Amino acid sequence: MVDSSIVFDVAVVGGGAAGMMAAIGAASRLGIDGKVAVLEGGQRVGRKLLATGNGRCNYSNKNITAKAYNRPDFVRRIFQACSPEDIMDRFTKSGLMTEEEEGRLYPASGTASSMVDILRLLMEEKNVSVYTEFKVLTMRWDGVFRLSSPSGMVQAEKVILACGGKAAPQLGSDGSGYKLAENLGHTVTALNPGLAGVKCPAAQQRQLGLPSLNGLHVTGTVSLYRQEKLLAQEAGEILFREYGLSGIAVFQLSRYDGDLILLDLLPKYSMPDLFTELQQRAERLSGRPLEEFFTGVFQKMVGAQLMKAIHLELEDRDCGSLTKEELEALAGIIKGWPFPVEGAVGWQNAQVTLGGLDLDEFNPLTMESKILPGLYAAGEILDVDGPCGGFNLQWAWSSGLLAGWSAARSLKPRNAG
């Protein structure tokens, strides 16, 4: 139960990655006599963090630069104060062992709970008060911040908003932090789901073979178009879903408003070289059933759907019967398999929010509001997003730590440790 007579030095709204790091940063600067509280609406802190990286927690990336984010100039200022290297070093000193996969960093334990455990231990060591099931519904300032929830009220000299965006609402991100900020005079930019799969028109999903392909992975190049103009291109993993396409390569393109995706399943081949390879393959496999033509190249169902896409009948035919025109068509579909799309899937399956609190209203040196001094923000609630691969968690760590430091620094120091 919260004692509403206590005036905390710093109250952090949200117990996710940015919120916990902000609390740790503030408590570190205030010392043992500081009063720092985390107000979490859910039953536990770190719930969304536990789900990241398929439960493994891709907490950062060795190749992070500010240029990878939508607002690089703002992010660069934060990274100058709290660099990715500094954050990694802090985690290492706290006992975290790291495993790297193509630049992506994970806890060596293979589970996100290790990350949450370390953050909880750091908060305990620094006497941070954690209140769960404390959903902040209103916030006002009259010389001190007063944050109200159905379970009570908290007073604080400084407040850090770190309650996330709208992505994955089933994990607690319901966008309520935007309303709190708006009521205090802040602006929220347009909000859209990011790092999400894309939907194909419902009427065409069966024709495209998506129910049969659901759950299968391929690697290749994804090219996104709008009215035949190339918007963006990404290479990597592609996952077929009943509704459309997913996977890391697709996630990276979900911010763009495209209407067509072309998949290149063998990007190392040029079209002429691929045709020659297929021609030689047909000769080598002559006499074998046509349905075995792609055995050893693609999963069986992927190969079958490629043939269906060019209306190739499989029955009573062998690989050697493929004509020049059919081989050209197969090369064409492999290099440019078309999937009409109609936007990203909804918030439920998004990993990050595109948009958020307007950065022009915050000081990148401190994360403090320019509209209401004493109010700070960190993490996904701000209009900052990066690509898949640990970039968005790194933003949470760096912005959270800086916000915590800054909020504490603006108060009278107390035996800082």
Secondary structure, DSSP 8 states (H G I E B T S, - for coil): ---TT-EEEEEEE--SHHHHHHHHHHHHHH-TT--EEEE-SSSSTTHHHHHGGGGT---EETT--GGGSSSHHHHHHHHHHS-HHHHHHHHHHTT--EEEETTEEEETTS-THHHHHHHHHHHHHTT-EEE-S----EEEESSSEEEEETTEEEEEEEEEE----SS-GGGT--SHHHHHHHTTT--B---EEES--EE--GGGTTTTTHHHHTT-EEEEEEEEEETTEEEEEEEEEEEE-SSEEESHHHHTTTTS--SEEEEES-TTS-HHHHHHHHHHHHHHTTTSBGGGTTTTTS-HHHHHHHHHHTT---TT-BGGG--HHHHHHHHHHHH-EEEE---B--GGG-SEEE--B-GGGB-TTT-BBSSSTTEEE-GGGBS----TTTHHHHHHHHHHHHHHHHHHHTS---S--
